[in-house]
Amino acid sequence: MTDCVLGVDLGTSAVKVSAVTKAGEIIAQEGMDFPLRQPKPGYAEQDPEDWVSATTVAIVRLILNDQLKPEQIKGISYSGQMHGLVLLDADNQVLRPAMLWNDTRSTKQREEIMAKMGDRFIEITHNQPLEGFTLPKLLWVKENQPEIFAKAKTMLLPKDYLRFRMTGNLAIDYSDATGTVMLDVDKQVWSQEILDAFDIPASLCPPLVRSIDNTGNIDDWYAQYSGLSTETVTFGGGADNACGAVGAGIDSPTKVLSSIGTSGVILKYEPQKETNYNGVLQYEDHAIPDAFYSMGVTLAAGFSLSWFKKTFAADEDFTAVVESAAQSTVGANGLLFAPYIVGERAPYADADIRGSFIGIDGIHQRHDFVRAVLEGIIFSFRDLMDEYEAKGSRFDTVVSIGGGAKSPLWQQIQANIFNTKVVSLKNEQGPGLGAAMLAAVGLGWFKSVSECTKVFVKFKDVFLPRANDVAKYRKLHDIYKQIYPSTKEITHELVAYRRENGEE
C-alpha cells in the first residue's frame, strides 16, 4: 500500500482532487462541478457549502472508485481561487453567499480606498485595491449590508473555509492573505493601519500560517462524512497562482511562468519583500516559505485567439488554424495585433482600451492574421517582462503552460520574443500538483519545496531563441509598444460612443 497526499484544487467552477505518491506519481484523480450564481450584472457568488459537498464527493470517489485506503492518505493541502470573501458569525455559520474574485460590484469601494489612503495603501500592500480583491468586497458588505457586517466575526477565503470545515480550525495562509490587500507585506502581519482606516475589527482576520504549516488533523465529523481517517494531517495550502507556480517548478528568481488561458499571466519568483512595482504588477506572498511572487495579467490572451477562431474559422480544427501561422513570417508580413479586446490589466490598467490590427495590407492573408494574434499576445507578455528587467531582473528559463505550451510554433515564438529558453511540463497539473507538493513538504517527505520540485516537476520540449529572429522581434516590439498610447484616445471615444448608443 503506497502512501500518498491529496492536492485539492478548488477552482471557480469545479474542484479537482489528486492523489500523489512520494515519487510524484498521480495515482488517482477525481473532480466535481458546482454552480456559479450571477444574480445581477457584475455579481459573482457561490454557496460555500457547495465547495464542501463537491470536495467530499471527489474524496469519496477516490476511496470507493479508485480504491484508495483512508490510511494511505497521509496529508492534504489546498489550492484555492483567490480573493473570495466568506463571512462567518460567532457560531462559525456562513452569513451570506461568498463574493468571488470575478465579482466587480465594488468599484465605489475601490475608489474610496484610494481616496482615503492613496499611495500609502500601495506602499503597505504592494498592490492596488482592485475590485476583484477582498477588501473592497468587505467594504461593500459593510456599506450595503450593515446588519450582516455587524454579525460577522471571521473572514475566510474559499480554500480556508473548506479546510476549516474539514478540521474545525480557522486560519489563512500568507499567499491568500496578500490577495485580501489587508496584509502589511513588509511586516508580514495584518495591517492595523488599513483596518483602522476603514473601521474593520482586527478580530475578523484569522491567524496567519505558512503554506506548509500543519493546520490540524481531519476532525471526527469530517472523517465520518468523507471516510477519511482522523490520522490524516492538513496543511495551509495556498492561492491558486502560488500553487500553480509551485506545480510548475517556479522556485528560483531565474525562472518565469508564462501561462496562457482565457487570460494570460507572467509570474515571477521574488526572493525578498522589498521589491515594489507600485501596483502595476500584483505582488503576493509565495506558497514557498519566506519567498514572494509577482505577476502581470493580460486580460485577453487565449481569449483573443479563441475569439479570432470563432469569428473567422468557426468550423475548422483549432490546432490547424494555429499551425497555419507557420505559412506567415516573423512579424506576420508587417502586421501587428494588440490583444486589448476586453480592456487591459497590466502594465496598462485600462478597462476602456480596445484591440487593434495595425498595418493591414492588401497582400495579407488569413494566416498572417493568425500569426499576428499569436505574436501580439506574446508582445503583451514582453511588456510585462520589461517591467521586471527595468528592476534589474534576469531570467534563464520560461516555463510555458496552458495554450502556449500546446503549439511548438507558439513556444518558439515565445523563446524568440523573450530571448530566453522556453520549456514545457511533462505532467501539467498546475495548482493541484502544487498543493500536493506543499503537503509532501509539510509531512517532512522533503526538506524544502525545491527538493520536492526535483522529484515532482518534470520538464520537456526545450526551445532556444534564434538570434536572427530575436533581433527582428526586438524591433517589432518597439513598434508594438507605440500601439497603446497611439490608440488609447480613439478606442476610449469608440467605447463611449457604444455606451451612448446602448451597445455596451
N, C-alpha and C positions, 0 to 999 in steps of 0.2 A: 504494500500500500504506500503510494508516493505522497509525501506531504506537499501541500500547496497553499497558496494565498489567493484571496479573491480581490480583484480590482473592480470596483463599482464605478461605472461611468454614467453619471446622472446628467443627461442632456436636456434639451428643451422639449423634445417630443417623445423621447424613449430613454430607458435605462438599459445598459448592457453590462453584464457581469461576467468577468473572465477568470477562470481558474488557471493559475500559472505555477509551474513547479520551480524548484531551486535552480534548475538548469535553464530557466527562461522559456520553457515549452508550454504553450497554451493547450491544456488537455481537455477543456470544455468551455463552452460559452453559451449563455442564454440571454434573451432580452425580452422587453415588454414595452409596448407603446402606452402613452397616456395623453389625455386631451389638453389642448391649449384653448383658453377662453379669451375672446376679444369682444367684450360687451359693448364697447364704444370705440370709434376710431382713435388709435394711439394707445389703447389699453391692451395689456397682455398679462393674463393672470392664470394661475394654476392652484388647484387644491393640494396642499402638501400631503394629504392622506393618499393621493394618487401615487406620489413618489414611493411611499412606504409600501403600498399594495403591489405596485409593479415590481419593485425590487424583491419583495418577498416571493412573488410568483417566479421570478427568474431563479432565485436561490432554491426554491422547492423543486423546480425543474432540474437544476444541477444535481440535486440529491436523488430525485426519483428517476429522471430520464437518463442522466449521464452517469448514474451510479457512483457519484462522489459520496464518501462516507463523512459524516459530520466531524469525526475525529481527525480526518485528513486535513481539514481546513484550519490551519494554524493562526492565520491572521487575515484581517480585512482592512482595506483602506479605500479612499473615496476620491473621485474627481467630480467636480460639480459645476454646473452652469453658474456663471459668476453674477454678482451684483443683486440677485433676487432678494426681496425683503419678506421675511417671515416674522410675524409678531405674536408673542405668547403672553398669556395673562399670568396671574400669580399662581395658578394651578397648572401652568405649562400647557394650556389649551390654546389652539390656534384662534386668533381673533378675527382674521379676515383672509380672503384669498391672497396668496403670495403674488407680489408685483415683480415681474421678471425683467431681465436685462434689456429686452426689446420693448418695454413699456415706456412711452415717450411723453406721458401726460405732464411731466414736472418741469417744463420749460420755465414757468414763472419762478419756481423754487430755485432752479439753477441761476437765474438772473439775480434773485435775492441774495444767494450765497456770494456771488461775485461783487454785488453792490456793497455788501457788508464787509467782506474780507479782502477782496481783490487779490493782488499778487501774494499777500501773506498766506492765503489759502493754498496756493500752488507751492509756496515755499515749504509749508508743513507736510502736505500730502504728495508732492511731486506730480500732481495731476490736476486737470481741470474738472470741475464738478459737472460732468456730462449728465444728461437726463437718464442715461442708462445705468448710472451708478446708484448706490444705495441711499446715500444721504439725501439727495433731492426727493426720493420716494418717501423717505421717513418724514421729511418736512411737508410733503403733500398730505400725508395722513394727518399730521399734526394740525394743518390748516383746514382740511376739508372733512376730516372725521375725528374731531377732538374727543368725542366720547370713547372712541377706540384707542386713541393715543393715551388717554388718561388711564385706561386699564392695562396698557402694555407694560410688562415687567422685563421682558427679554427680547432681543433682536437676534435672529439667526439668518444664515444664508442657506440655500437649499440643501446642499450635502451635509451641512452641520445639523439641520433638523433631522435628516434621515439617520445620521449617526446617533443623535440624541434618542430617537425612538428605539434604536437597537441596543442602547447601553444605559439610558437614563441620565447620561452626563451631558452638561451644557458646555460647549467650547467652540471656538472658531480658530482656524489656523491662520498664520500670518499672511499667506498668499491671498486668501479670500478677504482677510481684514483690510489689506491695502485697497481692494476693489470697492470697499464701502466709502472711500475717501473720508474716513473718520480716524485714520491711524496717523500718528506722527512718525513718518518713515525714518527720520534720523534717530529718534529716541526709541523707536520700536515699542511704543505704548499708545493706547487710545489717547487722542489729543483732547486734553481738558480745555484747551483754548477754543477749539471748534465746538465742543459740547456746550461750553458756557455761552458762546456767541449765539447759539440757536436754541438755548434753553432745553437741552436734552439731558435727562438724568444719566449719570455715568453708569448707574446700575443696569441700564438697558444693554450695555456692552458685555458680552460673556468673557470668561477667561481666555487668554491667548495661548495657543500651543503651537509647537513646530509640526510640520507635516509628517515627521517620522516619530512623533511622540505617542506613547501609549495613552489611549483615551478610554480605557476600560474594557472589560470583557463583555461579551454578549450577555444581557441580563436574562433572568428566568422567564419573564413574559415573552421576550422576543425569541428565546430558544424554543418555547412551546409553539409559538406562532409559525416559526420558519423551519423548525427541525434542526437548526444549528446547535452546536454544543456551547455551554457556558464557559468552556475552556478556551474558546476562540477569542483572540485579542483584537481590538480595533485600534487604528492609528489615525492621526489627524487628517491626512489627505490634503488635497489642495484644489485651487481653482483650475478649471479645465485647461486654460492656456499654460499654466505652470506644469500641470501633469502631462500635457501634450508635449511640452519641451523636454521633460524627463524621459518620456517614452520615445522621443526622437534622438536622445543622446546629447541634448544641448546642455553640457555640463562644464564648459570652459569658455573663456572670453573670445577664443578664436573661431567659435562655431556660431552660425546664424541659421535660424529656421526660416524657410520660405514655404508658406502654406497657402495653397490656392483652393479655397472652397467657394461658396457663393461670394463671400468677401475674401480678401487676401490679407495675410499677416506676415510681416517681417519681425521676427522675435530674436532678441539678443540677450545672452547671459551677461549679467553685470556683477563683477566681483565685490563692489562696495556700494554703500548707500549714498555716497557724497555726490554722485553724478545726478544732475538735474537738467531735464530737457525742457523745463519751463512749461510743461503741459502740452508741448507739441506732440510728443510721444507719450504713451501711457508708461508708467513706471510702477512696478509691483515687486513685492517680496516673492522670491522663488520658492518652490517646494523643497529645494535643496537648502539645508540649514545655512544661515549666515551668507546667503547669496541673494541676488535680485535679478530681475529681468526687465527689459523694456520692450515695447512693441509699438509698431505703427500699423494702421489698418487702411487698406484700400477697399472702399465700400463695395465696389462692383468689379471684382477680379474675375472669378469664374462666371459670375452673372453676366458680365459683358460678352463672354464667349457664348454662353447658352442663349442670351438674347439674340446675338447675331445668327446663330444656327437656327433658332426657332423662326426668326423673321425671314431669312434668306435661303435656308436649306432644310426646311421642316421635315421633309420625307427622306433625308439622306442619313447615312451612318455617321455618327458623331466622330469616330476615330478617322474616318476617311476625310471628313471636312477639315479636321485639324491638320492631318498629314498633307493635305493639298497645299499648305503653306510652303512646302519644300519646292514647289514649282516657281515660287517667287524668289526674291533676292534679299540679302541683308538690307534692311531699310525699306522693304516692300516696294521697290522701284520708286522711292521718293514719296511714300505715303505714310503719314503718322496718324495714330489714333490715341485720343485722350479718354481714358475709361471712366469719365465722371458722370455716368448716365443716371445715377441716383444721388448726385452730390458727392462730396468727398469728406473723409475724416482726417487723414494726415498725409503730408505735412500741412495741407490746407483744410482747416476746419470750416467748410463752406457748404451748407445744405443746398444752396441755390446755384452752384456751378453745374454745368451740364457738359456732356461729352461732345466730341467732335472728331471728324476725319479731316485732316489738313493735307492739302497737296493733291487733291483728286485730279487726275489727268485722263484724257481720252484713251490712253494706252492701258489703263489699269483694268485688270480682270478680277474675278471674284477671289481667286487665290491670293492676290495682293492684299485684298481687304482682310482676309483671314490672317495673313502674316502680320499685318499692321495691328490687328487686335491682340495677337499673341505678344508682339513686341511692346505694344502700348501698356499692357498690364505689367510687364517686367520693367519698363521705364518708370512706371509709378512706384514700383518696389525700389528701383535705383534711387529715386528721390529720398526714400526713407534711409537707404544705406548712406546717402550723402550726409544726412543729419548725424549719423554715427561717425563717419570719417572726419567731419568737422570738429568732433570732440577728441580726435586722435585714435579712434578705434581702428584696428586692422584685423582682417579675417583670413583664414586659410581654407575654411570649409563651409559651404552652404548645404544644409540638409533639406532636400526638396520633398514635400509631402503633398497629398491631395492631387488635384487635377494636373498640376505642373509636373508631377512625377510619373504620370502615365504615358507621356509622349517623349521619346528620345529627342525629337526635334526641339521641343519646348525646353527640355533640360539643357540642350546645347545652347539655345538662345540665352537661357539664364546664365550659364557659365561665361558666355561672351560679354553680356551686358554687365554682369557683376565683376568680371575679370577675376574670378575665383573658382576653384574646384567645386563642382556640384555632385552630390551623391544622393541616392535614394535608399529606402529601407527595404530589407528583405521581408520584414514582417511588420507592415504598417498598421499598428493597433492604437496608436495615439494615446489619449488620456487614460484609457482603461489600463493599458500596459504600464503607464507611468504610476498610476495608483497602486498597482500590484507591486511595482518596484519599491514604493515607499513602505509597504507592509513588509516586504522582504528585508529591507534595511532596518526597519523598526524591530523586527524579530531577532536581529543580530546575524542573519544569514550572510550579510555582507557588512564590511566596516563602514562603507560610505556609498552614496549614490553612484559615484564614479566607478567604484569596484563593481557594483551591480550592473552598470551600463555595459561593461566589458563582456558580461555574460548574456544579458537580456537583449541588447540592441545590436543588430547585425546590418551592415551596410552593403549595397550593391551598386552597379551601374555608375561608375565614375566618369564624369565629363570634365575635360580640361579646357580652359579658354584657348581660343585660337587667335594668335597675336594680330593677324591682319583684320579679323572681324572685330576684335576688341577696339582697335583704333577707329574703325568705321562707326561702331556703336557709340563711342565716346562723343564723336562729332554730332551724331544724330540725337543723343540725349541732350546735348547743349541746345539744339533746336527745339526739342520736345519741351524743355523747361520754360520756353517762352510762351507755350500754349496757354497755360493758366492765366498769367497776367494779361495776355492779349485778348482772351475770350471772356474774361470774368464779367465785365460790364454788359457785354452783348447777351450772354446767357442769362444774367440776372434780369435784364429787361424782358427777355422772352418768357421766363418763368412768371414774372409779374403780369405780362400780357395774358398768359394762360389762366392765371388766377382771376384776373378781372373778367375774363370771359367764361368763368366757371368750368375750365378744362382741367384744373389741378386743385 
